Amino acid sequence: MTPTILAFAVLAIATIASAIGVIAFRNAVYSALSLILTLFFLAMFYLQLGAMFIAVVQILIYAGAIMVLFLFVVTMLSPDARDEEKDRIPWQRYVGGLLGVVLAGALSYLIFRDVSGTALIKAESYSKAVAAHGNVEAFGLSLFHGFLFPFEVTSLLIVVAILGALVFGRRA
């Protein structure tokens, strides 16, 4: 059995298990989290096929933006008093804080590092990049290299707006 087939089999089993979790969980939040995991595994299938751009879009758009929005709507519209029990996993706050610090550090590194590489595409050289690389690759290079900072700031603003809506919704 080759490593590729073994990786496919493990990924297929994990995908099927998380897809069953989407239907099996009675709690909508657990079902949505299982759907996020299913979409993430689907992106891993795209990576195995060599479709890097589609995998990144799958994670950013579907597993990221749409499912986070769905989770906020579900938690805002149907607060369940039974879910506000004692914290069963007390160390998860520390792990979450540590992961938040790691994320902030990684984003700070990406923002403040030197980005004067030769593969970067600026807005004025987009047509040259399309001729050299093709439409999809040129779009991906310009989005994730030339316009990385505005892209990340936009995602941060969307998260802040959703959190603001959540806070204002809880006050009412």
C-alpha positions as CSV (number, residue, x, y, z in Angstrom):
1,M,0.0,0.0,0.0
2,T,1.5,3.3,-1.1
3,P,1.5,6.3,1.3
4,T,-0.8,8.2,-1.0
5,I,-3.4,5.4,-0.9
6,L,-3.0,5.1,2.8
7,A,-3.5,8.9,3.3
8,F,-6.5,8.7,1.1
9,A,-8.0,5.9,3.1
10,V,-7.5,7.6,6.4
11,L,-8.9,10.9,5.0
12,A,-11.9,9.1,3.6
13,I,-12.7,7.4,6.9
14,A,-12.3,10.7,8.8
15,T,-14.5,12.5,6.2
16,I,-17.3,9.9,6.4
17,A,-17.1,10.0,10.2
18,S,-17.4,13.8,10.4
19,A,-20.2,13.8,7.8
20,I,-22.1,11.3,9.9
21,G,-21.6,13.6,12.8
22,V,-23.3,16.4,10.9
23,I,-26.5,14.4,10.8
24,A,-26.1,12.5,14.1
25,F,-25.6,15.4,16.5
26,R,-28.8,16.9,18.0
27,N,-27.0,20.1,19.1
28,A,-26.8,22.5,16.1
29,V,-23.4,23.9,17.3
30,Y,-21.9,20.4,17.3
31,S,-23.4,19.7,14.0
32,A,-21.9,22.9,12.5
33,L,-18.5,22.1,14.0
34,S,-18.7,18.7,12.4
35,L,-19.6,20.3,9.1
36,I,-16.5,22.6,9.4
37,L,-14.4,19.5,9.9
38,T,-16.0,17.8,6.9
39,L,-15.2,20.8,4.7
40,F,-11.7,20.9,6.0
41,F,-11.2,17.2,5.0
42,L,-12.7,18.0,1.6
43,A,-9.9,20.6,1.2
44,M,-7.4,18.0,2.1
45,F,-8.8,15.9,-0.8
46,Y,-8.2,18.9,-3.1
47,L,-4.6,19.1,-1.9
48,Q,-4.1,15.4,-2.7
49,L,-5.3,16.1,-6.2
50,G,-2.8,19.1,-6.5
51,A,-5.5,21.8,-6.6
52,M,-3.9,24.1,-4.1
53,F,-6.0,27.2,-5.0
54,I,-9.4,25.3,-4.6
55,A,-8.2,23.9,-1.3
56,V,-7.3,27.3,0.1
57,V,-10.6,28.8,-1.2
58,Q,-12.5,25.8,0.4
59,I,-10.9,26.5,3.8
60,L,-11.2,30.3,3.6
61,I,-14.6,30.7,2.2
62,Y,-16.6,27.6,3.3
63,A,-14.9,26.3,6.4
64,G,-13.9,29.8,7.5
65,A,-16.3,32.6,6.6
66,I,-19.6,30.9,6.0
67,M,-19.4,28.4,8.8
68,V,-18.2,31.0,11.4
69,L,-21.1,33.1,10.4
70,F,-23.5,30.1,10.7
71,L,-22.1,29.4,14.2
72,F,-22.6,32.9,15.4
73,V,-26.1,33.0,14.1
74,V,-26.9,29.6,15.8
75,T,-25.5,30.6,19.1
76,M,-27.1,34.1,19.0
77,L,-30.6,33.0,18.0
78,S,-30.9,29.9,20.2
79,P,-29.2,30.3,23.5
80,D,-29.7,27.1,25.5
81,A,-29.5,27.4,29.3
82,R,-28.3,23.8,29.6
83,D,-25.2,24.6,27.6
84,E,-24.0,27.1,30.3
85,E,-22.9,24.4,32.7
86,K,-19.6,24.2,34.5
87,D,-16.6,24.1,32.3
88,R,-15.7,20.5,31.8
89,I,-12.3,21.1,30.3
90,P,-10.7,23.8,32.4
91,W,-7.3,23.8,30.5
92,Q,-9.0,24.7,27.2
93,R,-8.9,28.4,28.1
94,Y,-5.1,28.3,28.5
95,V,-4.6,26.4,25.2
96,G,-6.9,28.8,23.4
97,G,-5.0,31.8,24.8
98,L,-1.7,30.2,23.8
99,L,-3.0,29.5,20.3
100,G,-4.3,33.1,20.1
101,V,-0.8,34.4,21.0
102,V,0.8,32.1,18.4
103,L,-1.7,33.4,15.8
104,A,-1.0,37.0,16.7
105,G,2.7,36.4,16.5
106,A,2.4,34.6,13.1
107,L,0.3,37.4,11.7
108,S,2.7,40.0,13.0
109,Y,5.6,38.2,11.4
110,L,3.8,38.1,8.1
111,I,2.8,41.8,8.2
112,F,6.2,43.1,9.2
113,R,8.6,40.9,7.3
114,D,10.2,42.0,4.0
115,V,7.9,41.1,1.2
116,S,10.1,42.2,-1.7
117,G,10.3,38.8,-3.4
118,T,10.4,38.2,-7.1
119,A,7.2,36.2,-7.3
120,L,5.0,39.0,-5.9
121,I,2.4,40.5,-8.2
122,K,1.5,44.1,-8.0
123,A,-1.7,45.5,-9.4
124,E,0.0,47.2,-12.4
125,S,1.8,43.9,-13.5
126,Y,-1.3,41.7,-13.3
127,S,-1.6,41.4,-17.1
128,K,2.0,40.3,-17.4
129,A,1.4,37.7,-14.6
130,V,-1.6,36.3,-16.4
131,A,0.4,35.9,-19.6
132,A,3.2,34.1,-17.6
133,H,1.2,32.0,-15.1
134,G,-2.4,31.8,-16.2
135,N,-5.5,33.4,-14.7
136,V,-6.1,31.4,-11.6
137,E,-2.4,31.3,-10.5
138,A,-2.0,35.0,-11.2
139,F,-5.1,35.8,-9.2
140,G,-3.9,33.6,-6.3
141,L,-0.5,35.1,-6.3
142,S,-1.8,38.7,-6.3
143,L,-4.4,38.0,-3.7
144,F,-2.1,36.2,-1.2
145,H,1.1,38.1,-1.9
146,G,0.5,41.5,-3.4
147,F,-2.8,42.2,-1.5
148,L,-2.2,40.0,1.6
149,F,-2.5,42.8,4.1
150,P,-5.8,44.3,2.9
151,F,-7.2,40.7,2.6
152,E,-6.3,39.9,6.2
153,V,-7.5,43.3,7.5
154,T,-10.9,42.7,5.7
155,S,-11.2,39.3,7.4
156,L,-10.4,40.9,10.8
157,L,-13.0,43.6,10.2
158,I,-15.6,41.0,9.4
159,V,-14.9,39.1,12.6
160,V,-15.1,42.3,14.6
161,A,-18.4,43.1,13.0
162,I,-19.8,39.7,13.8
163,L,-18.7,40.0,17.4
164,G,-20.2,43.4,17.6
165,A,-23.5,42.1,16.3
166,L,-23.3,39.2,18.9
167,V,-22.8,41.7,21.7
168,F,-25.6,44.0,20.6
169,G,-27.9,41.0,20.1
170,R,-27.2,39.7,23.6
171,R,-28.2,43.0,25.2
172,A,-31.6,43.1,23.7
